[in-house]
Amino acid sequence: MTTRTIARALERHPKLRRIAELFHGEGNDRGVAAIEFAFLAPAFFFAIYALVEFFRATFTMAVLYFAAEESTRYATVNYGATTAAIKQVAQDNLLLLDPSKISKFEVDSVLDAVDQTKHITVVIDYTFAPMLPLPWNAITLSGQSRGFIVDK
């Protein structure tokens, strides 16, 4: 039996006319778009929010790596650079990021006496906070770079 056959059979009974209208869909289209929007809008807006947060975190990681690479490059070109000068170069290259959210900044400079090379490692940790309050308040993102210089 098809839906139309059932609906025609129900139309013969006056008390069940309302059920027949449900099967036919007569006059029941009002508000359907609003109900569909109410179901789909939260998922759509959450997906947009998740994409924006993902791209913000990706941008932050790229900037951290860029700042670490630039400070490592500065340390390799300027052999006697101090940690404060290297940190200043890193802060100058934190494009669109807040320098006060740097949770850790490490510069390791190890001189190998055997082959006369100086290995430099720069690590920058940054506290990334989402735009909306979520169960996790902040995430620590890290960027690091390594380089070396041969001592003359």
GUROBA-547729 format. One record per residue (C-alpha): residue in three letters; x, y, z; residue number from 1. Coordinates in Angstrom, 3 decimals, always signed. Each point is the difference from the previous one (the first is absolute). Example, Ala and Ser with C-alpha at 12.3 -4.5 7.8 and 13.67 -1.06 7.14 Angstrom:
<'ala',<+12.300,-4.500,+7.800>,1>;
<'ser',<+1.370,+3.440,-0.660>,2>;
// end
This chain:
<'met',<+0.000,+0.000,+0.000>,1>;
<'thr',<+1.251,+3.411,-0.862>,2>;
<'thr',<-0.334,+3.143,+2.058>,3>;
<'arg',<-2.675,+1.373,-2.334>,4>;
<'thr',<-2.106,-3.120,+0.353>,5>;
<'ile',<+0.146,+0.250,+3.774>,6>;
<'ala',<-0.828,+3.692,-0.131>,7>;
<'arg',<-3.024,-0.564,-2.267>,8>;
<'ala',<-1.282,-2.690,+2.319>,9>;
<'leu',<+0.340,+2.317,+2.977>,10>;
<'glu',<-1.809,+2.832,-1.810>,11>;
<'arg',<-3.195,-2.073,-0.020>,12>;
<'his',<-0.141,+0.190,+3.789>,13>;
<'pro',<-0.808,+3.533,+1.198>,14>;
<'lys',<+1.713,-0.418,+3.366>,15>;
<'leu',<+3.281,-0.999,-1.574>,16>;
<'arg',<+0.112,+2.841,-2.550>,17>;
<'arg',<+2.832,+1.664,+1.941>,18>;
<'ile',<+2.185,-3.092,-0.348>,19>;
<'ala',<-0.692,-0.026,-3.729>,20>;
<'glu',<+1.192,+3.594,-0.243>,21>;
<'leu',<+3.252,-1.025,+1.634>,22>;
<'phe',<+0.553,-2.647,-2.691>,23>;
<'his',<-0.935,+2.313,-2.864>,24>;
<'gly',<+1.991,+2.926,+1.392>,25>;
<'glu',<-2.851,+2.400,-0.621>,26>;
<'gly',<+0.590,+3.202,+1.932>,27>;
<'asn',<+2.912,-1.381,+1.974>,28>;
<'asp',<+2.821,+1.872,-1.752>,29>;
<'arg',<-0.195,+3.046,+2.227>,30>;
<'gly',<+3.004,+0.388,+2.264>,31>;
<'val',<+2.016,-2.835,-1.519>,32>;
<'ala',<+2.846,+2.310,-0.991>,33>;
<'ala',<+0.131,+1.488,+3.493>,34>;
<'ile',<+0.176,-3.446,+1.585>,35>;
<'glu',<+2.703,-1.148,-2.415>,36>;
<'phe',<+1.962,+3.170,+0.713>,37>;
<'ala',<-0.385,-0.580,+3.753>,38>;
<'phe',<+1.490,-3.475,-0.370>,39>;
<'leu',<+2.788,+0.847,-2.432>,40>;
<'ala',<+1.095,+3.489,+1.129>,41>;
<'pro',<+1.825,-1.096,+3.196>,42>;
<'ala',<+1.984,-2.624,-1.909>,43>;
<'phe',<+0.794,+2.481,-2.775>,44>;
<'phe',<+1.120,+2.732,+2.403>,45>;
<'phe',<+2.061,-2.469,+2.028>,46>;
<'ala',<+1.737,-1.163,-3.193>,47>;
<'ile',<+0.795,+3.617,-0.935>,48>;
<'tyr',<+1.317,+0.678,+3.519>,49>;
<'ala',<+2.128,-3.166,-0.062>,50>;
<'leu',<+1.507,+1.004,-3.355>,51>;
<'val',<+0.823,+3.495,+1.239>,52>;
<'glu',<+1.644,-1.381,+3.159>,53>;
<'phe',<+1.957,-2.576,-2.001>,54>;
<'phe',<+1.316,+2.667,-2.357>,55>;
<'arg',<+0.861,+2.327,+2.902>,56>;
<'ala',<+2.010,-2.799,+1.641>,57>;
<'thr',<+1.691,-0.817,-3.316>,58>;
<'phe',<+0.890,+3.665,-0.527>,59>;
<'thr',<+1.380,+0.208,+3.555>,60>;
<'met',<+2.168,-3.094,-0.583>,61>;
<'ala',<+1.327,+1.447,-3.267>,62>;
<'val',<+0.880,+3.295,+1.692>,63>;
<'leu',<+1.724,-1.811,+2.876>,64>;
<'tyr',<+2.135,-2.011,-2.403>,65>;
<'phe',<+0.778,+3.135,-1.998>,66>;
<'ala',<+1.089,+1.884,+3.137>,67>;
<'ala',<+2.126,-2.946,+1.158>,68>;
<'glu',<+1.636,-0.305,-3.419>,69>;
<'glu',<+0.734,+3.711,-0.215>,70>;
<'ser',<+1.524,+0.072,+3.484>,71>;
<'thr',<+2.095,-3.087,-0.816>,72>;
<'arg',<+1.123,+1.677,-3.211>,73>;
<'tyr',<+0.934,+3.117,+1.975>,74>;
<'ala',<+1.948,-2.108,+2.511>,75>;
<'thr',<+1.918,-1.805,-2.738>,76>;
<'val',<+0.919,+3.207,-1.837>,77>;
<'asn',<+0.959,+1.874,+3.187>,78>;
<'tyr',<+2.299,-2.470,+1.734>,79>;
<'gly',<+0.186,+1.868,+3.296>,80>;
<'ala',<-3.732,+0.799,+0.248>,81>;
<'thr',<-1.427,+0.023,+3.515>,82>;
<'thr',<-3.165,-1.788,+1.058>,83>;
<'ala',<-1.720,+3.356,+0.532>,84>;
<'ala',<+0.800,+1.092,-3.561>,85>;
<'ile',<-1.232,-3.314,-1.413>,86>;
<'lys',<-3.199,+0.282,+2.041>,87>;
<'gln',<-0.547,+3.539,-1.285>,88>;
<'val',<+0.326,-1.215,-3.595>,89>;
<'ala',<-2.556,-2.724,+0.717>,90>;
<'gln',<-2.425,+2.509,+1.543>,91>;
<'asp',<+0.423,+2.316,-2.975>,92>;
<'asn',<-1.030,-2.849,-2.312>,93>;
<'leu',<-3.127,-1.054,+1.922>,94>;
<'leu',<-2.306,+1.427,-2.660>,95>;
<'leu',<-3.505,+0.739,+1.352>,96>;
<'leu',<+0.670,-1.968,+3.207>,97>;
<'asp',<+0.108,+1.293,+3.548>,98>;
<'pro',<+3.588,-0.219,+1.364>,99>;
<'ser',<-1.328,-0.147,+3.565>,100>;
<'lys',<-1.435,-3.483,-0.704>,101>;
<'ile',<+3.428,-1.537,-0.510>,102>;
<'ser',<+0.207,-2.578,+2.767>,103>;
<'lys',<+3.511,-1.259,-0.715>,104>;
<'phe',<+2.929,+1.281,-2.022>,105>;
<'glu',<+3.156,-2.116,-0.068>,106>;
<'val',<+3.266,+0.518,-1.813>,107>;
<'asp',<+2.452,-2.880,+0.214>,108>;
<'ser',<+3.452,+0.620,-1.379>,109>;
<'val',<+2.386,-2.942,+0.178>,110>;
<'leu',<+3.582,+0.233,-1.237>,111>;
<'asp',<+1.480,-3.297,-1.177>,112>;
<'ala',<+3.743,+0.182,+0.623>,113>;
<'val',<+0.810,-2.926,-2.289>,114>;
<'asp',<-1.284,+1.389,-3.296>,115>;
<'gln',<-0.233,+3.669,+1.088>,116>;
<'thr',<-3.728,+0.364,-0.713>,117>;
<'lys',<-2.492,+1.930,+2.051>,118>;
<'his',<-3.506,-1.519,+0.037>,119>;
<'ile',<-2.811,+2.451,+0.692>,120>;
<'thr',<-3.547,-1.027,+0.913>,121>;
<'val',<-2.815,+2.497,+0.527>,122>;
<'val',<-3.294,-1.151,+1.557>,123>;
<'ile',<-3.016,+2.287,+0.399>,124>;
<'asp',<-3.148,-1.118,+1.869>,125>;
<'tyr',<-3.142,+2.094,-0.422>,126>;
<'thr',<-3.270,-0.205,+1.915>,127>;
<'phe',<-2.811,-0.158,-2.557>,128>;
<'ala',<-3.486,+0.800,+1.276>,129>;
<'pro',<-3.171,-0.678,-2.028>,130>;
<'met',<-2.403,+2.843,-0.779>,131>;
<'leu',<-2.878,-1.554,+1.951>,132>;
<'pro',<+0.256,-1.563,+3.455>,133>;
<'leu',<+0.361,-3.741,-0.487>,134>;
<'pro',<+0.699,-2.843,+2.438>,135>;
<'trp',<+3.703,+0.583,-0.619>,136>;
<'asn',<+1.078,+3.544,+0.771>,137>;
<'ala',<+3.279,+0.111,-1.889>,138>;
<'ile',<+2.279,-2.153,-2.091>,139>;
<'thr',<+3.776,+0.298,-0.040>,140>;
<'leu',<+1.382,+0.138,-3.531>,141>;
<'ser',<+3.710,-0.338,-0.617>,142>;
<'gly',<+2.331,+1.072,-2.780>,143>;
<'gln',<+3.640,-0.911,-0.203>,144>;
<'ser',<+2.968,+0.349,-2.313>,145>;
<'arg',<+3.541,-1.333,-0.058>,146>;
<'gly',<+3.122,+1.266,-1.674>,147>;
<'phe',<+3.748,-0.225,+0.247>,148>;
<'ile',<+3.113,+2.072,-0.646>,149>;
<'val',<+3.492,-1.181,-0.698>,150>;
<'asp',<+2.485,+1.881,+2.190>,151>;
<'lys',<+3.017,+1.394,-1.829>,152>;
// end
